[in-house]
Amino acid sequence: MIVTGIEKIVQQLVDRYDGKVDGIFHCGDSELSIDDPLVAKLHIVQGNMDLAAFPDHDVETIDGQTILVTHGHHQNVNGGLLNLELYACSLAANVVLFGHTHQVGTTFDDGMLFVNPGSISQPRGEFAVIGGTYAIIESDQHQYTVQFYNRDFQPVKKLARRFTY
């Protein structure tokens, strides 16, 4: 099998982190097929560019954190995070991972952490010059640490954020 494009990038991330993190989450637009072996290693959701029938959202609980993963296009994240926040509240999530805008972003509001990892393959916005990003979130009993990385697995220090809860 020849692996190219987005699939190659996702494969590199899975190879690097599988078994070393509590979960690998993909916020949609993977363009993977439903039967791709990579899918079994991911918490993956349907993006507006996906042809495969992935779920619209996924809710996972890891170390007491309820994590909502969604692409965000159904919550109109291009227009702000209010609809996404209301959706997350309805699912009792306190960590929200989303995509759609292809732009790096993180914020903490009303006890909820929102992270858009950007796009590993088609970044947009102010940080597109980095050439693709993903994020790793660490949490302890009182703090979230969000570190963004480039495609070479190097931390982008200026994008690191900490939030106390």
Residue pairs with C-beta under 8 A, 6 or more apart in sequence:
3 11
5 31
5 121
6 30
6 31
6 32
6 120
6 121
7 31
7 32
7 36
7 38
9 120
9 121
9 132
9 151
10 26
10 30
10 32
10 38
10 42
10 120
11 38
13 24
13 120
13 134
14 24
14 38
14 41
14 42
16 153
17 24
18 24
18 41
21 136
22 62
22 63
23 43
23 60
23 62
23 67
24 41
24 42
24 43
25 42
25 43
25 44
25 58
25 67
25 69
25 97
26 42
26 43
26 44
26 45
26 69
27 45
27 47
27 69
27 70
27 71
27 72
27 97
27 98
27 99
27 100
27 116
27 117
28 44
28 45
28 46
28 47
28 48
28 49
28 50
28 54
28 70
28 71
28 72
28 73
28 99
28 100
29 47
29 48
29 49
29 50
29 71
29 99
29 100
29 119
29 122
30 42
30 44
30 47
30 50
30 54
31 49
31 50
31 51
32 38
32 39
32 44
32 50
32 52
33 39
33 51
33 52
34 52
34 53
34 54
39 54
43 58
43 60
43 69
44 54
44 58
45 54
45 55
45 56
45 57
45 58
45 69
45 70
45 71
46 52
46 53
46 54
46 55
46 56
46 71
47 71
47 73
47 99
47 100
48 71
48 73
48 100
56 70
56 71
56 74
57 68
57 69
57 70
57 91
58 68
58 69
58 70
59 66
59 67
59 68
59 69
59 91
59 93
60 66
60 67
60 69
61 67
63 139
65 94
65 95
65 139
66 91
66 92
66 93
66 94
66 95
67 93
67 95
67 96
67 97
68 87
68 88
68 91
68 93
68 95
68 96
68 97
69 97
69 98
70 84
70 87
70 96
70 97
70 98
71 98
71 99
71 100
72 84
72 98
72 99
72 100
72 101
72 116
73 100
75 83
75 84
75 87
75 98
76 83
77 83
77 84
77 98
77 100
77 101
77 116
78 100
78 101
81 107
81 109
81 114
84 96
84 98
84 114
85 96
85 109
85 110
85 112
85 114
88 94
88 96
88 112
89 112
93 112
94 111
94 112
94 113
95 112
95 113
95 115
95 137
95 139
95 144
96 112
96 113
96 114
96 115
97 115
97 116
97 117
98 114
98 115
98 116
99 116
99 117
99 119
100 116
101 116
101 124
101 125
102 118
102 119
102 122
102 123
102 124
102 125
103 116
103 118
103 119
103 123
103 124
103 125
103 126
103 127
104 116
104 117
104 118
104 123
104 125
104 126
104 127
104 133
104 135
104 148
104 159
105 114
105 115
105 116
105 118
106 113
106 114
106 115
106 116
106 135
106 146
106 161
107 113
107 114
108 114
108 144
108 163
108 165
111 165
113 137
113 144
113 146
113 163
113 165
115 135
115 137
115 146
117 133
117 134
117 135
117 148
118 125
118 127
118 130
118 132
118 133
118 134
118 135
118 148
119 132
119 133
120 132
120 133
120 134
120 151
121 132
122 132
123 130
123 131
123 132
123 133
127 133
127 156
127 159
130 150
130 156
131 150
131 151
132 150
132 151
133 148
133 149
133 150
133 151
133 156
133 159
134 148
134 149
135 146
135 147
135 148
135 149
136 146
136 147
136 149
137 144
137 145
137 146
138 144
138 145
138 147
139 145
142 164
142 165
143 162
143 163
143 164
143 165
144 161
144 162
144 163
144 165
145 160
145 161
145 162
146 160
146 161
146 162
146 163
147 155
147 156
147 159
147 160
148 155
148 156
148 159
148 160
149 155
149 156
150 156
